[in-house]
């Protein structure tokens, strides 16, 4: 396994902008949602595409880019806005302790096979096997999505 890289490529940033634009005009696709959280220093809302993992009716957000701003902002704020197309939901974001992450990560490759590429490219996993994903728990923040009362 390689050392995890930090940051997004120009191509990836352009793709993220396209996903954000499509959602904002009401055209969601694939498993993608938008997560908007306040910046940890500026407080300015920051939006990024995410692909929730659904386990027994609970959604989780998994971070594939070490040191990503969205995960650090979510950790600092503890809440955000999850959007899919024109549906918006205010949510709390609860970071799971390392020992609880493996169960969620194990499900990621099956639920989002296209998303496994980011984990492979960043050196977080050696293959798309559920066992390799579970072993990456110390390096991959996972947040439980908790709907806020009246959260629309």
N, C-alpha and C positions, 0 to 999 in steps of 0.2 A: 504494500500500500504506500502511496506517496504522501508527502506532507500536504495537509489541507492548504488551499490557496484562499486568499481573501479578495473580495471585490468581484464585481461583475464585468464581463466583457462588454465591449461596445455593442455587439450583436444582441447580447442578452438584455442590455438596457433598452435597446430599440424594441425588442419583442415585448418587454414589460410595458413600454409605452403604448404599444398596439393593443395589448390585452386591456389596459386601463381604459383606453379610448373606446374599445368595443363595449365594455361593460357600461360605461357612462352613457352610451347612446342606446342601451337596452339590448345588447346582443351578446349575452354570455355564451361561453362555449367550454366544452370539456368540464373538468372538475373545478375549474378556476373560480375563485372569489377574489374580491379586493378587500384588503385589510387597511384601514386608515387609523393611525395612532398619532398622538401628538409627539413631536420631536422632543427628545429628553432634555435638550438644552434650550431650544428656541420656542418650544410649545407649538410650532407651526405644524398643522396636520400633514402627515406623510403617508402616501398610499403605495402599496405594493401588491402584486398578485400572489395569492397563496392557494394551495389545494388541500382543503381539510380532509382528514382521515376520520371516518365515521365508525365508531365501535359501540355497539349496544345503545344506539341513540345519542351518544355523546360525540361531539366533534373535537378534534385536536388539530393544532397547527404545528407542523414540523419544519425546522429550519435546516436548509441544506447548504447554506453559505456561511462558513465560519466567520464570526465577527460581524454578521450582517446588521445593518442599522435597524431593520424592522424588529428583529428579535431584541436588541438592546433597548429600543424605544418601547416595545411591548412590556418588557421587564420593568422599566422605569415607571410607565404609566399604569399598567395593570388593567387597562381597558382599551376599547377601540370600537370601531364601526366596521362590521362585516357586511359586504355588499355583493349581491349576485344579480346582475342586470339592474332592474329598477327596485329590487327588494333590498331594504336596508335594515340592519339589526344592530342595536347597541349591545355590546358584550363585555364581560369581564374576561381577562386573560390570566389564567393561573398557571404559572410555570411548574411543571412536574419535577420532583426530585429525581436525580439520576436513576435510582433503583426502580422507579415506576415508568421510565421512558421505554424500556425494551419492549414491553407488550404492545405499545403503540407503534414503535418503529418496525416491529416484526410484520405488522399489517400493511405498512406503506407500499411495498413493491407490488402487492396484489391489487390494491385499490388504485394505485397511480403508477402503472408500469412506465409511462413516458417520463414521469418525474424522477425515476431512479437515475437517469443520466447525470443529473446535477450532483448527486451523491458520489457517483463513480468519477466524474471529472474532477471533483474537489478532493478526491482521495479519502473520503470519509468511509467508504466501503470498498471491498475488493471485488464484490460481485453483487448481483441483485437478489441474492438469497435472503430469506427472512432472518437467518442466523447472523449473517454479516450485518444486517441492519440493526438487529438487537445489540450486537457487540459495539456499535457506534454510539450507544446511549451517552457515554461521558462527553462526546463531542457535539451532540445534536440537541439543542434546546427543544423542548416540546411544551406546548401550552394547551391547556384544556380551555375550551370556549364555553363560557357560562352566560346564557342569555340574561340580560338585565330585565327586571320587572318593567313592563310597559316599554320594552326596548326598541320599538320600531322607529 
